[in-house]
Amino acid sequence: MAAITTALIKELRERTGVGMMDCKKVLTETDGDIEAAIENLRKAGAAAAAKKAGRIAAEGAIAQAQSADGSAVVLVEVNSETDFVAKDDGFKAFATSVAQAAVDGNPADVAALNALNVGETTVEEARLALITKIGENIGVRRFERLDADGGTLGAYLHGVKIGVIVKLEGGDAELAKDVAMHIAASNPTCISADDMPAELLEKEKDIFIAQARESGKPDNIIEKMIEGRMKKFLKENTLLGQAFVKNPDQSVEQLLSDGGASIVGYSRLEVGEGIEKKEDDFVAEVMAQAGQS
């Protein structure tokens, strides 16, 4: 049997990111053949990833990347099981590399994104390797892309939890970034009143009618109350109607007008949106463990 030297273990660890003890074990199994060891680790990683695939990954990070010529910008959400892993440098580097692959490769969907290269491997292979190294379920969930096409692009990341990209007609990069920052903070439902979903308007109107009738006021007064509340709702929930976060005396619509710009579109991603997170019951967990002892 070949000698499993410290140098060999160190080389395998540097090439795979796997822990020292696991490196030693797999090198022993392959009689010191480092290439065979890497292949075995990849197979084990795929098996481990399959076992972890059912775990809820609702934490993670939003990463952003821009094309070299500034003509496109992308946001990507990469999920992990815990916030602790989301702060890991290796996880953050993976998320950034996925965003760069998305902006460079312009994939049609997440499946196509996973097939793109990041360095010498694909996104999917890098994901499986990271699962092996970290020990949590990790997934590339979604991405959004905006192309300039003669417009002005802007992006804003609030830590790693919220990301926004914006496209303006006119204006400049600073204005686009300000609008993106506002969207990150205020999370408007849509751009303008014309874009507000009809079903949402009807739902809100029904609530306001019920509230107004509780007041016991005459129908003509109730009608004015409802009209006023609907206007307020639209102002507070549409991007153009909202007060600009950096200057509440100015609406976003006024901000854009003063900057000689109009908004073409935007995308906002927040980590874990729409994912049903697992609620840990600490007492039940302790009792369950006590019952097993």
C-alpha positions as CSV (number, residue, x, y, z in Angstrom):
1,M,0.0,0.0,0.0
2,A,1.3,3.5,-0.9
3,A,2.2,5.8,1.9
4,I,-0.5,8.5,2.6
5,T,1.7,11.5,3.2
6,T,0.7,14.8,4.7
7,A,1.6,16.5,1.5
8,L,-0.8,14.2,-0.5
9,I,-3.6,14.9,2.0
10,K,-2.9,18.6,1.8
11,E,-3.0,18.6,-2.0
12,L,-6.4,16.7,-2.0
13,R,-7.8,19.1,0.5
14,E,-6.7,22.1,-1.5
15,R,-8.2,20.6,-4.7
16,T,-11.5,19.6,-3.2
17,G,-12.1,21.7,0.0
18,V,-13.0,18.5,1.9
19,G,-11.8,18.0,5.5
20,M,-8.4,16.5,6.3
21,M,-9.8,13.3,7.9
22,D,-12.1,12.6,4.9
23,C,-9.2,13.2,2.5
24,K,-7.0,10.7,4.4
25,K,-9.8,8.2,4.4
26,V,-10.5,8.4,0.7
27,L,-6.8,8.3,-0.2
28,T,-6.4,5.2,1.9
29,E,-9.3,3.6,0.1
30,T,-7.7,4.5,-3.3
31,D,-4.2,3.5,-2.3
32,G,-2.9,7.0,-2.7
33,D,-4.4,7.6,-6.2
34,I,-5.4,11.2,-5.9
35,E,-7.4,11.3,-9.2
36,A,-9.4,8.3,-8.1
37,A,-9.9,9.9,-4.7
38,I,-11.3,13.0,-6.3
39,E,-13.7,10.9,-8.4
40,N,-14.8,9.0,-5.3
41,L,-15.4,12.3,-3.4
42,R,-17.5,13.6,-6.3
43,K,-19.6,10.5,-6.3
44,A,-20.0,10.7,-2.6
45,G,-20.9,14.3,-2.9
46,A,-23.6,13.6,-5.4
47,A,-25.0,10.9,-3.0
48,A,-24.8,13.3,-0.1
49,A,-26.5,16.0,-2.1
50,A,-29.4,13.7,-3.0
51,K,-29.9,12.9,0.7
52,K,-29.9,16.6,1.6
53,A,-32.1,17.7,-1.3
54,G,-35.3,17.3,0.7
55,R,-34.1,19.7,3.4
56,I,-35.6,23.2,3.3
57,A,-33.1,25.8,2.2
58,A,-34.7,29.1,3.0
59,E,-31.6,31.1,4.0
60,G,-28.9,32.2,1.6
61,A,-27.7,35.2,-0.4
62,I,-28.5,37.4,-3.3
63,A,-25.6,38.0,-5.6
64,Q,-25.3,40.6,-8.4
65,A,-23.0,40.7,-11.4
66,Q,-22.7,43.1,-14.4
67,S,-21.4,42.3,-17.9
68,A,-17.9,43.6,-18.8
69,D,-19.4,46.3,-21.1
70,G,-22.1,47.3,-18.7
71,S,-24.9,46.3,-21.0
72,A,-26.5,43.8,-18.7
73,V,-27.0,43.2,-15.0
74,V,-28.1,40.0,-13.1
75,L,-29.4,39.1,-9.7
76,V,-29.2,35.5,-8.4
77,E,-30.6,33.9,-5.3
78,V,-28.6,31.0,-3.9
79,N,-30.1,29.2,-0.9
80,S,-28.7,27.4,2.1
81,E,-30.3,25.9,5.2
82,T,-28.8,28.2,7.7
83,D,-27.8,31.9,7.9
84,F,-24.5,30.8,9.3
85,V,-23.6,29.0,6.0
86,A,-24.9,32.0,4.1
87,K,-22.1,34.1,5.7
88,D,-19.4,31.6,4.8
89,D,-16.8,33.0,2.4
90,G,-16.9,29.9,0.2
91,F,-20.7,30.1,-0.1
92,K,-20.6,33.8,-1.0
93,A,-17.9,33.2,-3.6
94,F,-20.0,30.5,-5.1
95,A,-23.1,32.8,-5.3
96,T,-21.0,35.5,-6.9
97,S,-19.6,33.1,-9.5
98,V,-23.1,31.9,-10.3
99,A,-24.2,35.5,-10.9
100,Q,-21.3,36.1,-13.2
101,A,-22.0,32.9,-15.1
102,A,-25.6,34.1,-15.5
103,V,-24.7,37.5,-16.9
104,D,-22.0,36.1,-19.2
105,G,-23.9,33.1,-20.4
106,N,-27.4,34.6,-20.6
107,P,-29.2,31.3,-19.8
108,A,-32.9,30.8,-20.4
109,D,-33.6,29.3,-17.0
110,V,-32.1,27.8,-13.8
111,A,-31.5,24.4,-15.5
112,A,-29.5,26.1,-18.2
113,L,-27.6,28.2,-15.7
114,N,-26.6,25.1,-13.7
115,A,-25.1,23.7,-16.9
116,L,-22.8,26.7,-17.4
117,N,-19.2,26.7,-16.5
118,V,-17.7,28.3,-13.5
119,G,-13.9,27.9,-13.7
120,E,-13.2,24.2,-14.6
121,T,-16.5,22.8,-13.5
122,T,-20.2,23.5,-14.1
123,V,-22.4,25.4,-11.7
124,E,-24.1,22.1,-10.7
125,E,-20.8,20.4,-10.1
126,A,-19.6,23.3,-8.0
127,R,-22.9,23.2,-6.1
128,L,-22.4,19.5,-5.3
129,A,-18.9,20.0,-4.2
130,L,-20.0,22.8,-1.9
131,I,-22.6,20.6,-0.3
132,T,-19.9,18.0,0.3
133,K,-17.7,20.6,1.9
134,I,-20.3,22.4,4.0
135,G,-22.8,19.7,4.8
136,E,-26.0,21.6,4.0
137,N,-28.5,21.6,1.2
138,I,-27.6,24.4,-1.2
139,G,-29.6,25.4,-4.3
140,V,-29.6,27.9,-7.1
141,R,-33.2,29.1,-6.9
142,R,-33.8,31.9,-9.4
143,F,-32.3,34.8,-11.2
144,E,-33.4,38.0,-12.9
145,R,-31.7,39.9,-15.7
146,L,-32.0,43.3,-17.3
147,D,-30.4,44.5,-20.5
148,A,-29.6,48.1,-21.1
149,D,-30.6,48.3,-24.8
150,G,-29.9,52.0,-24.7
151,G,-31.3,52.6,-21.2
152,T,-29.6,53.2,-17.9
153,L,-29.0,50.3,-15.5
154,G,-28.7,50.5,-11.7
155,A,-28.3,47.9,-9.0
156,Y,-28.4,47.9,-5.2
157,L,-27.6,45.1,-2.7
158,H,-28.8,45.4,0.9
159,G,-26.3,43.2,2.6
160,V,-26.9,39.7,1.0
161,K,-30.6,39.5,1.7
162,I,-32.2,41.9,-0.7
163,G,-31.1,42.8,-4.3
164,V,-32.7,45.2,-6.8
165,I,-31.9,45.9,-10.4
166,V,-33.5,48.9,-12.3
167,K,-33.7,50.0,-15.8
168,L,-34.4,53.7,-16.6
169,E,-34.9,55.6,-19.8
170,G,-32.7,58.7,-19.4
171,G,-31.1,59.7,-16.1
172,D,-27.8,58.4,-15.0
173,A,-26.3,55.5,-13.0
174,E,-26.5,57.4,-9.7
175,L,-30.2,58.0,-10.2
176,A,-30.8,54.4,-11.1
177,K,-29.0,53.2,-8.0
178,D,-31.1,55.6,-5.8
179,V,-34.3,54.2,-7.3
180,A,-33.0,50.6,-6.7
181,M,-32.2,51.4,-3.1
182,H,-35.7,52.9,-2.6
183,I,-37.2,49.7,-4.0
184,A,-35.1,47.6,-1.7
185,A,-36.4,49.6,1.3
186,S,-40.0,50.1,0.3
187,N,-40.9,47.0,-1.8
188,P,-43.6,48.5,-4.0
189,T,-46.2,46.2,-5.4
190,C,-45.8,47.6,-8.9
191,I,-44.6,50.7,-10.8
192,S,-47.8,52.7,-11.2
193,A,-51.6,52.6,-10.5
194,D,-52.2,51.3,-14.0
195,D,-50.1,48.2,-13.1
196,M,-51.9,47.4,-9.9
197,P,-53.6,43.9,-10.1
198,A,-57.3,44.3,-10.3
199,E,-57.9,41.4,-7.8
200,L,-55.7,43.2,-5.2
201,L,-57.6,46.4,-5.7
202,E,-60.9,44.7,-5.3
203,K,-59.7,42.9,-2.2
204,E,-58.6,46.2,-0.6
205,K,-61.7,48.0,-1.6
206,D,-63.9,45.3,0.0
207,I,-61.9,45.7,3.3
208,F,-62.3,49.5,3.2
209,I,-66.0,49.2,2.5
210,A,-66.5,46.9,5.5
211,Q,-64.4,49.3,7.7
212,A,-66.3,52.4,6.5
213,R,-69.7,50.9,7.1
214,E,-68.7,50.2,10.7
215,S,-68.5,53.9,11.2
216,G,-72.3,54.3,10.7
217,K,-71.8,57.3,8.4
218,P,-74.2,58.1,5.5
219,D,-73.5,56.4,2.1
220,N,-72.3,59.6,0.4
221,I,-69.7,60.0,3.2
222,I,-68.7,56.4,3.1
223,E,-68.1,56.7,-0.7
224,K,-65.7,59.6,-0.1
225,M,-64.0,57.7,2.6
226,I,-63.4,54.7,0.4
227,E,-62.2,56.9,-2.5
228,G,-59.7,58.6,-0.1
229,R,-58.4,55.3,1.3
230,M,-58.0,53.8,-2.2
231,K,-55.9,56.8,-3.3
232,K,-53.8,56.4,-0.2
233,F,-53.4,52.7,-0.8
234,L,-52.2,53.3,-4.4
235,K,-49.8,56.1,-3.3
236,E,-48.2,53.9,-0.7
237,N,-47.9,50.7,-2.8
238,T,-46.9,52.0,-6.2
239,L,-43.3,52.9,-6.9
240,L,-44.1,56.2,-8.6
241,G,-46.5,57.2,-5.8
242,Q,-44.3,56.4,-2.9
243,A,-42.3,59.1,-1.0
244,F,-38.6,58.8,-1.9
245,V,-36.8,57.2,1.1
246,K,-33.9,59.7,1.0
247,N,-36.3,62.7,0.7
248,P,-39.8,62.0,1.9
249,D,-41.0,65.4,0.7
250,Q,-40.4,64.2,-2.9
251,S,-42.2,61.3,-4.6
252,V,-40.3,58.8,-6.7
253,E,-42.2,60.1,-9.7
254,Q,-40.9,63.6,-9.0
255,L,-37.4,62.3,-8.4
256,L,-37.4,60.7,-11.8
257,S,-38.9,63.7,-13.5
258,D,-36.3,66.0,-12.0
259,G,-33.6,63.7,-13.3
260,G,-35.1,63.6,-16.8
261,A,-35.8,59.9,-16.5
262,S,-38.7,57.4,-16.5
263,I,-38.6,53.8,-15.2
264,V,-38.7,51.0,-17.7
265,G,-38.7,48.1,-15.3
266,Y,-37.2,46.6,-12.2
267,S,-36.7,43.3,-10.4
268,R,-36.4,42.8,-6.6
269,L,-35.3,39.6,-5.0
270,E,-35.3,38.8,-1.3
271,V,-33.9,35.7,0.2
272,G,-36.5,33.1,1.1
273,E,-39.5,34.8,-0.5
274,G,-42.3,32.3,-0.8
275,I,-40.4,29.4,0.8
276,E,-42.1,27.8,3.7
277,K,-39.5,27.8,6.5
278,K,-39.3,25.1,9.1
279,E,-40.2,26.3,12.5
280,D,-38.0,24.6,15.1
281,D,-39.7,23.5,18.3
282,F,-36.8,23.5,20.7
283,V,-38.8,22.0,23.6
284,A,-40.1,19.2,21.4
285,E,-36.6,18.5,20.1
286,V,-35.2,18.3,23.6
287,M,-38.0,16.0,24.8
288,A,-37.5,13.7,21.7
289,Q,-33.8,13.4,22.4
290,A,-34.5,12.7,26.1
291,G,-36.9,9.9,25.1
292,Q,-34.2,8.3,23.0
293,S,-31.6,8.3,25.8
